[in-house]
Amino acid sequence: MRSLQGAYRMAKPVILAVDDDTEVLRAVERDLRRQYGREYRVLSADRGDSALETVRKLRLRGDPVALFLVDQRMPGMSGVEFLEQARTLYDEARRVLLTAYADTQAAIHAINEVRLDHYLLKPWEPPEERLYPVLTDLLEEWWAHHPPTFEGIRVLGNRWSPRSHALRDFLGSNQVPYQWLDVEASEEGRLLLAQAGGAAVEKLPLVLFPDGTRLMGPSTLEVAERIGLKVRATKPFYDLVIIGGGPAGLAAAVYGASEGLSTVMVERSAPGGQAGTSSRIENYLGFPAGLSGSDLARRAVAQAARFGVEILTPQEVKGVRVEDPYRIVALADGTELSCHALLLAMGVQWKKLETPGIPSFTGAGVYYGSSRTEALSCKDEDVYIIGGANSAGQAALYFAQFARQVTLVVRGDSLERGMSHYLVEQVHSLANVTVLLDTEVTRVEGNAHLERLTLATKGQPERTVPASTLFIMIGAVPRTEWLDGLVARDARGYILTGPDLMPGGERPKGWKPERAPFLLETSVPGIFAAGDVRHASIKRVASGVGEGSIAISFIHQYLSEV
C-alpha cells in the first residue's frame, strides 16, 4: 500500500545560467557543460522573466534545480531580483551571482537579501581555477542536503475531498506510483497549486504528470487514458469475454488465454477486486508468509498479459443481450463486444450502512472497505472499523501499524463467529487494538468531514467519541440488477448456476440444448458465472481462483457445441 506511492528516483539536477549578453551566455554554457554535463542538465535563458518561466515549469514537473548562475545587470529584472523570486520556488538551490567589479557592493548586499551563496567576478577565465572549484563545492553541498526527488505522477488535493479520495484509490488499486500532496497540510502542495494557477477546493484534485502536463478535476477514465491503461478493446469479437477482474475473473483469463481462447476482461475499477484491497492474505496455499491482495493482483495481471489477455479498466458493462450464437456485451462508452462465451465474475460490493450521517461523509472520513490509501493519513489518529469478519480483522492489523488506536466495532457478541482463528489471536495480541462487542454506530457527525461517532453498546447508555476516520466492512452484496430478465438469480441477487437451476430436475425455462446446464453455467447457454457473485459460492480467494479455472473447462465444452 502506498498513500505516498511510488519510488523516488533522481532525475538529472538542473544548473540554470541567466545572462542577457549572448556571447557571455554561450561561454558560460560551454564551460558548464564541459565540466558538469554528464551529471547535470545545463539550461540557459537570456532574460530574467523567461528564466522564471523556465523555473516554474521545472517546479511543476518536479525536476530538481541544484544551482542558479545569474548575471546581475540585466534589463527588466536584475540578477538579485530574479534570485529573490526563484528562491520561493527552489529555496534549496545554490545561488551564484555573476558581477562586474562595479557591482560587488550589490552582490555583498544580496548575501543577506537573497541568501546569496557566492558571487563571481567577470571574466572567470581560466574556469579550472576561478569557476569550477567554487561551483563544485556548492554542488557537493547541495547534494549533501537535497532529498531524492519523486519522479512520477503527483496528485494535489484535499484529504477530505471524496473526489481526491476516489482518484487516489483508483491509482493505488491499479498500482500506479503517485505522490499525494494535501494542499492543506503540505507547503509543497500549496506552492505547486499556486504555480499551476490555483484552484478552488471543489475543483481539485489536480494531477501533475512528469512531462509537465496537468489535469484539473479529472475523471478516473481521463487519468486512465493519460497514463496508458487500456480502456477500449482492439477487436469487436472474442472467444471469451470476462466481466470482472477479481480472483475468479483473473484465473479464468489466465487459463482461457493460455489454452488458446482470444480473451478480454472488463473491470470497472481495478484488477484484484475486493481481494486486491486486502492488506494480508495469510492462508493462501503456497505462500507461508502470506501475501498482500495487491501483490496477488499484480502477479495475476502480469501472468494474464503474458498470455495475451486484454484487460479493459476502468470500463463498465451496461448490459448483455443474446443473438445466437453470439453474446453481446454493451459497454458504458457506447461500444459493444461480441463473443461466443461470456463469464460473469463481478464479485460483490460492500454493503451500505444505513446510519444517519454516513452518506454525507462517505469519502470524507467514512470509507467502505479498508481503503489502504488512507493509511498514512491516519498516523497517530484514532481509527474505527465496523465489522467482525476477516476483512475487518485484516484491516485492524494493518491500520494498527499507523494509527494511535484502532477500535473494532462488532455488532455480535464474539469475534470468533465471523473471523478466522489466526486473525482473532493476532487482533487480541496488539496493545493498540480494542474490540467493542455488542456495539453499533448509531450516528456520525462533523462539518466538512467526519468528526464524531455515537456508539451504542448493549446494556450501556450511548456515548459520543471523537473520530476522523471510519472504515465499514459489514458484509457484501451482489450488484446484479442490470442482469434482470437475462439470467436467473436467487432472492438476494446471486446468480444461479448448474444444479441450482434444476431444483425439481427440470431444465430452466427456455433452455434449448439437449443437455443440462454445466456446473457453472447460468440459465442462458454460453453464459457462465464464477466466484463470489455465484449462488452458494464459498467466499474465499482460493475458491474464486478454483471456480475461474474450472469454468474454462466447461466453456471449452460449450464452444465445441457452437
N, C-alpha and C positions, 0 to 999 in steps of 0.2 A: 504494500500500500504506500501511496505517496501523496500526502497532502501538498508537500513541496516536492514535486516529482522530477525525475529525470537525473541524468548525470551532469556533472559540472566539467566542462572542458574549456581550455584556454584557447581562444582564437588569437591570432597574431595581434599583439597590442599595437596601437597607433602612435606614431610620432607625427605631430602636425606642425608644419612650418608655415609661417604667415609673413609675407613681405610684399609691399607694393612695387618694389623695384624688380623687374623681370629678370635681369641678369643676376642680381643677388639671390633671388629665389631659386634660380636654376643651380647656382653654385651650392646653395645650402642643400637642396635636394640631392645633388650629386654626391656631396660629402657624406650626407646621412645614409644614403642607400649603400654606398661603398662599405661603410663600417657596420651598419645595423640592418641592412636589407634582408638578411637571412632570418632574423628573429623578430623583426618589426615590420609593420606596414607603414611606409612613409607617404603621407599625404601633404598637399600644399594648397594654399589659397593666396590670392593677391590683394584681398581686401578683408577688413575685419568683419563686415556684415556677411559676406559669403562664407567666411571661415566659421562664423557662428551657426549658420545654416547647416554646414557640414557636421558640426559638433552635435547639433540637435538630432540629426539623422543617425549619427553613431549611437547616441544615447537611446533612441527608440529601438534600434536594432540590438542594443545590449553589447556593443563592441567596446572593449577596454581601450582607454586612452592613457598612455604612460607619460607623455611629455608634450608640452607646448613650447615651441621655439618661435618667438614673435618679435617682429621689429617694432620699435617704439613709435617712430614717426611714420604714420600712415594717414592719408586723407579720410575724413569722415569719422574714423574711430581709431584712437591711438592704441598702441600695444597694451598699455595698462588698462584702458577701458575694455578691450577685448578680454583680457585675462580676468577682469572683475566679473564679467558675465559668464565666461566659460567655467569659472570656479564653481558657480551654482550648479553646473551640470556634472563636472568632474573635479570635485574638490580634492581627490586623492592624486590627480595627475601632477607631475612636477612642472614648474613654471620657470622658463628662462627668457629673459628679455635681451634682444639684440639692440645695442645702442651705439650712437656716435659719442665721442668724448664729451661733447657739449651736453649730452643728455644723462650724464652719470648721476646728477642730483635727482632727476626724476626716477631713475632706477632705484636709488637708495630709498627714496620715499615709498616706492612700490613694495619694498620688502615688508613694510608694515601694512600698507594699504591692501595688497592682494596676496600677502604671504609669498612674495617672490622668492624662489629658491636660489636663483643666481642671475647675474647679468654678464653678458659678454660684449666686449668692445669690437667693433668692426675695424679692420678686417681680422679674421680669425686664423689666417694662414700662419704657419702650417697647421692644419687641423689635428695632426697627430700630437701636437704639443699644446695647442690653445683651445681646441674644441672637444676632441674625444675624451680626454681624461675627465673633464667636468661632466659631460653628459653620461658617460659610463658610470660614474659614481652615483649620479642622480637616478639612473635607471636601475641600478642594483638596489638602491634604497627603496624605489617604488616596488620592485619585485618582493622585497622582504616584507612589505606591509600590505600588499594587494591580494585580496582573497580571489580564489578561482571564480571565473565568470560563467554564469549559466548561459549555455548556448542552445536555445530552443524556443518553444512557444511560451509566451508569458500571458497570463490572464490577470487583468486588473478588475477588481470588483469589490463588492461589499459582502462580508461574511454572512449577513442575514438576508441577502437577496436570493429568493428562490431561483431566479434565472441564472445567477452566478453559480449557485449550488448545482443546478441541473447540468450546466456546461462542464464544471469540474468533474462531476460524477461520470459524465459521458467520456471525457478524456481519460480519466482514471480507469474506468471499466474497459476501455479499448486499449489500455496500456500505452497511451501516447504520452511521452515525457512532457511535462509542463512545469512552469513555476507560477505559484499563486502569490499575488500581491494584494493584500487587503488595503484599499485606499484610506481606510480609517485608522489602521494600525501601522502601516508601513510608510516611512518617509520616502523611500524609493518609489513606491506605488503612486504616491501623490505627485511626486516630481514627474514621473513618466506620463501620468494623466494630464498634467499641465502642459507638458511638451507636445502632447497629442491634440491639444486644443481644448482640453477639459470636457466634462460632460456631467449632466445631472445623474444622480444615483440611479434613477429609474431607467436610464439608457444603458447602464452597464449590464453585462461585462464588456470590457474592451480587450480584444485579443490581438497581441502583437506577434508577428511572425519574424523569423530570423532574417528574412530578406528586406525587412523594413515596412512591409505592407501591414495593414490593420483591418479589423472588422469590429464595428461597434454594435453591440447587442445582437450578435448573430444567432441564427437557429443552429441546432446541432447538425442539421443537414448541410448548411453552408460551411460549417467548420470541417465536416467530414470530407466534403468535396475539395476543400482547400488543402487539406493535409494528405490527400491521396487515397482515402478509403474508397472502396468500390461501392457505389450506390445504385448502379444500373447494370443490368445483365448484358452480356456480349452477344447472346443468341436468343432467338424467340422460342426455341424448343429444346427441352432437355428430357433425358430418360427419366430423371428423378428430380422433383422439387421438394425441398425440406423447409417447412415453416417452423422456425425456432432454432436457436443456436445454443441450447443448454447441453448437458452431457449426452442426452439421448440423440439430439439432432447432430451434434458433432461426431458421435460414434457412427451414426448412420452415414454421415457424409464420408468419413474415412473408409468405412467398409464398402460403401457403394462405389465410390470413385476408384478404390483400389481393385475392384472387380470389374472395372470397365464401363460403369454407367456414367454417362455425362450428367453431372450433378451440380445443382445450385442450391445454396442455403440462404434463406431470407431471415434476417434477425432485426427486430425493431430497435434494439438498444446496443447491446454488445455481446459477442460470443461468450459463453460461460453460464448465462442465465443466473438464477439465484445462487447456484453453487459457486459461480465465479466471484461472488462477493464475500464468500466465506473466508475468514481470516486464517482458519486452520482446519484441514480435514485430517483427523488423526487416525481413522480406521479404514483408509482406502488401501486395498491389497497391494503390496509391493512397495509401499513407502513407510518403512518402520518409524521414521522420524516425522511422518506426516508431511503434508504439503498444503500450500495456500490454494484457494479456489482460483485466483488469478494465474498462478503458475500452471495449474491443471489446464485452464483455458488456453493459455499461451502455447503449451505443448500440443494440445489438440488442434489448434488453429494452424500451427506450423506443419503438423502432420497432414491435415486436410489439404493445405496449399500444395504440399509436396506431390499429392496425387491429382492435382488439377481441379479441386473443388472451387467454384466461385462462391464467395461469401459477400452478400449484399448487406451492408449495415451503415447507417441506420436506414432501414426500409421497412415499411409496414404493409401487411396484407389487408385489403379491404373486403375481399370476397372470393369465393370459389364457385365455379359452375362446371357442369359436366356436359360435354359434347362428344359422346363416344366416337372413337376410342380415346379421346383426349380429356384431360382435366386441366382447366384453365384458371390461373391464379391472377386476380386483379390487384395491382399494387397501388399504394396511395398516390404515387406520382402520375397515375393515369395509364401506365404501361401494363402489359399483360405477359405472362409466361405460360407456355403450353407444355404439357408433359404427359407421359403415359401413366406414371405412378406419382402419387403425392403422399408425403409423410407429414402428419400433424404432430409436432413436438414442441408446442409453445410453452410447456411447463405451466406454472401457476404464478399468480401475483399476490403480493402481501394483502391480507385482509385489512380493510379500513376500520379504524376505531371511531365509533360514533360518540365521542366525548365532547362536550361543549368547549369550543375554542380551538380544537385540533385543526379544522380546515384553514383557519386564519393564519396559523403559524407553521403549516407544512412547508418545508424548505427554508424556514426562518427559525430554526431551533428545534423543530419537530421533523423527524425523518423516519421513513419506513425502511426496514432492513438495517443492517449495521452501518451503512454509509461510511465506509472507511475513509472517504475523502475528508471527513471532518475530524479525523483523529488528532492531528497536531493542533487544531484549533481548540481542542478540549484540554490542552495541557494545564494541569493544576486546577481544573474545574471539577465540579460535581456532575456526574453523568447518571441519568436514569434510563433504564431499559425495561420495557414492558414485555414480558414473555417468560415462559418456563420450559421451552423445548431446547433442542440442541443449538439452533441458530442463536438464541438469546445467550446461552452459555458460552458459546464461542466468542460472541461479541463482548461479553463481560470480561473474558480473559484478555482479549485484545485491547480494549479500552483501558483496562487496569494498568497497562504499560505507560499511559499518558496522563490519565485523569488523577486527580487527588483522591476521589472516592467514586466508586461505581455501585449503584443500587439497583438490584434486580427486583422488579415489582411483579409478583406472581399471584394470580387470582386463586390458584389452587392451594391446598394445604401441604403440598410436598413437591420438592424438586424432582424426586425420583420417578414420579409418574410420567413425566414427559421428556426427561433428559437422560442421556446415556450415563452409565455409572462412572466412567472415567472422567466425564465432564463435571459431574456433581462433586467428585473428590477434588478436582482442581479448583473449582469455584470456592469451595469451603476452605481451601488451603491459603487463599490470598487475604492478606490483612486489610486491604483497601476495597474489598468487595463485600457488600451487605445484601442479604436476601430478606425481602419482606414477603412473607406468605399471607394468604387470605387478604390480599390488598389490591385495591384498584385505584386508578387515577380517575377522579370524578370531574376535574375541571383543569384547564390550562389557561394562563393569563399572561399578559405582557402588553407592551406598547408596540414598538416596531418589530420586536422579536419576543420569543418565549422568555419569561422572567420568573414565573411561579407555577407550581403544581399543587393541586389539592389531592391528598391521599386519604383513602378510607380503608381502615383495617378492621376486620371483623371483631366486634366487641369493644371497639375503641371509638372516641369522637374523631371527626375529620380534623385534619391538620394541613396547613399550607406551608410549603417549603420552597426556598429559592432554588431555581433551576434554569439553566440557559440551554441545556441540550437534553432531548428526549428521543430515544430510539424505540420504535414499535415493531415487535415481532410476535404477533398473536396468531399466527397461522396463515394459510394461504388458500386462495380460491382460483378456479379456472376462469379465464375470461374468454368464453366461447360463444357469447351471444351472437356474434357475426356468422356462426355456423348454423343458426336456427333454420330449420327446414331443409338442411342438406344432409347431415349425419345424425344418427340417434345419440342422445345424451341422457344421463341419469338426471334425477331431480336437482342435483347440485351443479349440473353443467359439465360434469366429466364425460368424456367420450366413451361410448360403449364399443367393445370390440369382441371378435371371436365368439366363444360360447356364451358370453353375456348378452349377445344379440338373440339368442335362441333359448329363452327360459323354458319354453314348453316343447322344445325340439323342433319348432317351426322356423324356417328361414325368415329373415327380415322382409317386411312388406316391400314389394317392388324389386326384390333380389332376382337377377336373371341367370347367373351361372348355374350349372348343374351340380354344383358342389356347395358345401357350407362355407361360410366366411373363414378365412385363415385366422390363426390365433390373434394377430394384431391388426386384422383388417376391420374396417368400420362397416356401417350398413350400406356404404357405397363401394362396389368393387373397384379396386385400384387405389382407394384412399385408405391409408393406414394411420395408426396412432401409436405413439410410444412415449414413455416417460411419465412425468407427474400429471400430465393432462388426461391420461387414460384412466378410466374407471377401475378401481381396485388395484392400482399400481402400488408398489412399495416405494415410499418416498425416501429413497437413498440414492446417492450419486452412482454407486456401483450398479444398482438395478437399472437406473436410467441408461447407463452405458451398455448394459446387457441387452435391454429391450431394443435400443437403437441398432445394435449389431444384428440381433435376431431378425429384426424387421426386414433387413436386406435379403435374407434367405426367402422370406415369403414374397417379397417384391419380385425377386427373380422368377419364382413360380408363377406369379401373376403375369409377368411380362412374356413368359413362354406361351401364354394363352392368347395374347393380343395379336 
